[in-house]
Amino acid sequence: IVFSSLGRLYEYANNSVKATIERYKKACSDSSNTGS
């Protein structure tokens, strides 16, 4: 049970990090495109 919950927690955290990075990269590209 512990390993299963840790695996799911790690997977959730990993997906969350990926989503955050994608959102950060999108924000960076948007700001550079507007020239601000």
C-alpha positions in Angstrom: 0.0 0.0 0.0 2.8 2.4 0.9 4.7 1.8 -2.3 1.5 2.1 -4.4 0.5 5.4 -2.7 4.1 6.7 -3.1 4.1 5.7 -6.8 0.8 7.5 -7.4 2.0 10.5 -5.5 5.2 10.7 -7.5 3.3 10.3 -10.7 0.9 13.1 -9.7 3.8 15.3 -8.7 5.6 14.6 -11.9 2.6 15.5 -14.0 2.1 18.6 -12.0 5.7 19.7 -12.6 5.4 19.0 -16.3 2.2 21.1 -16.5 3.9 23.9 -14.5 6.9 23.9 -16.8 4.7 23.9 -19.9 2.7 26.8 -18.5 5.9 28.7 -17.6 7.4 28.1 -21.1 4.2 29.3 -22.7 4.2 32.5 -20.5 7.8 33.1 -21.5 7.2 32.7 -25.2 4.1 34.9 -25.0 6.0 37.7 -23.2 8.8 37.5 -25.7 6.4 37.6 -28.6 4.8 40.8 -27.3 8.2 42.3 -26.9 7.6 43.4 -23.3 
